[in-house]
Amino acid sequence: LLDTLRVAASDPVMWEDIIRTNRRNIADALEDYRGYLDVLENWIRQGHYEEIVTLMRQAGDLRKGL
């Protein structure tokens, strides 16, 4: 949350430049993210808890590696 708020507190004109320069990559990343959210939503709706736990473990491992 703090990282998100830090971005929100930064200069909007700077972010406009970043988005203009990287718009295709950002749009592609958002599309990918939307797909991941759709999968997660379906797992939640269908009660696929083992998949969710596996995903959370993988995310935790990834964060620890940073």
N, C-alpha and C positions, 0 to 999 in steps of 0.2 A: 504494500500500500504506500509506503513512504517513497519508493522509487517512482511510482505513478504520480504521486503528488509533486515530487521534485520536477518531473517533466511538465506537469500542469503549471508549475510556478515559473517556468523558464520563458524566455522571450518568444512570443508567437511568431514574430517575423523570422526568427532563426529557424523555427520548425517549418514555416512555409517554405523556406529555401531548401531545407532537408527533404521535405516531401516532394517539391518540384523536381529536385535532382534525382530522387530515387522512387518516383511514383510507380513505375512498373513493378519494381521489386517489392515495394510496400503493398501494392494491390495484390500481387501474387501471394505474399505472406498472409495477408488478411483472408484471402480465399482458402488457403491451406488451413488456417486457424479455424475458420468457419466450418470446414469439413470435420476437423477434430472435435469441435463442439457438437456437431450433429451426431457423431458416433457416440460421444459421451452421453448426450441426451437420450439416445436410443437405449444405451446400456442401463441408464437409470430407470427409464420407463419400463423396460423389460425385466428388470431385476437381475442383471448380469453383474452381480457384486464381485465375483472372482476377477473379472476383467478390470473392474474399477480398482480393486486392491492392487492388482499387478501394475496398472498404470501409475497409481500413486507411489508405489515402491520405486518404479523406474524414474519417476520425476524426482523423488527424494535422492536417489543415487546420483542422478545427473547434477542436482544442486550441490551435493557434497563434493562432487568433482570440480566444481568451479573455484 
